[in-house]
Amino acid sequence: MIDRDGLATFLRRRRETLQPQDVGLPRGQRRRIDGLRREEVAVLCHMSTDYYARLERGRGPQPSEQMLASIAQGLHLTLDERDHLFRLAGHTPPTRGTTSEHIGPGLLRVLDRLEDTPAEIVTELGETLRQTALGVALTGDTTRFTGFERSLGFRWFTHPGTRAQYAEEDHAFLGRLFASGLRGLVTLRGPDSKARRMCDDLLERSAEFRDLWARHEVGLQPRERKRFVHPEVGVIELDCQSLVDPSQSHLLMVYTAEPGSQSHEKLQLLGVLGATAAADADA
């Protein structure tokens, strides 16, 4: 049963404790209140301001589990706070662990500050959960996929167009890398895991994956320097550094270019192109 008063109070308190800079928003010159505005939280949670305001006032329908997950992420809740939110709204909290898609507030705070850098948060299966604006400019919006196609490794073997974003001379190694990584996860997570189901699907759909799977390669490590091929600026060589949330096996991947290099100049151009595209979309 939903606890409307408890839910309303909890949402207000969480909103009031957050500052714009905590969630990657500009503070602005004339700010008369502490904490976030309701309309700011609504944007972060991908819902209307009216809907969110009704929740804070103890009115409106019972929020769905999907809506609660969006609120928990938008308010940068910890897992304990997320579970509390679900219970207040009359729902059983989602499972924790490696299948959870709730991003920890620590990773989100770091990502929110990477305004001029391509970066993304991914699951252990390579599913993109969140990207910076420059990350979208580099590879496109990879959060839009559904099902197994959310995984870059799965798309590598099932969507030929995926490979166009990477230097051709790296394709053979990347195929081996994805197959090796999935084999390790299947062994680690077991026969009833999502990794196992993804593997079975790939074995049915891709002859190339079947050949690589038969090699039984494990332990291949990604190369620190990655070469992307962008349709407008060409090849960009970027160094990749990762920060791991061990409790949920989420990775924050940050891509940087050597200062003064051609890739650095191309990355700056991408930032301009991305900002122009975003402005055109909002117009």
C-alpha positions, 0 to 999 in steps of 0.5 A: 500500500502506498504511503502518500504522506511518507512518499511526499515528505521523502521526495521534498527532503531529497530535493531540498538537499540537492544543489544544481551542481550536485546533478550537473545543472548550472546554478544560475545568478538569481537563485532564491531557494535552497535545493532543486526546483520541482521543474529541475527534478522533473527534467532529471526524472523525465516526467512532467512538472505537474506529475512530480508536483502532485507526488510531493503534495501527496496526490495523484496516481500510484507511480509505476516501478519504471517511474520510481526507477527514473525518480531514484536516478534523477534524485541521485539516490543510493540503493538504500534510498531507492529501496525506501522510495519503492516501499513508500510507493507500495512496490517491492524494490528491484533486485540488487547486484550485477543485474541492477541498472541503478547507477550509484550517486558517486559515479553519477557525480563524476559523470555530471562533471565531465562536460567537455569529455566523451564518457559513458556508464555501462554495465558489465555486458556493455549496455550503455546506461548514461552518456555525456553530451560529447559521448553522444556526439562521438558514438550516437545515443547508445542508450536508445537500444532495447533488449540484448541490442543494448549491449555493444558486444551483441550489436557487434555480431548482429548489426554490421553498421556498428563496426563502421564506428571503429577502425577496420584494422581493429575489427578482428581484435574487437570481435575476439575481445567481446567473445572472450569477455562474454565467455568470462561472464557466462562462467562467472554468472552461471547458466541462468544468467543474462550473459548465458541467454545472450550467448545462446542467442548469439550462437544461433544468430552469428557464424562469426561468434560461433567460430570465436566462441569455439576458440575458448579464449578468456582474459583478453583485455581492451586496449587503452587507446581506441580508434573511433571513426566519425562520419564527419571528422574521421578517425579519432584516437582516444585513451580510455580510462575506467572507474568501476563500481564493484557493488553493481559492476558498472563502469564509468568509461572516460575518453580523452585525447592527447593535448595538441594532437589532431584527435584533440582538435577533432574532439573539440570540433565534435563538441561544437557540432554536438552543441549545434545539433542539440540547439537545432533539435530544441529549436 
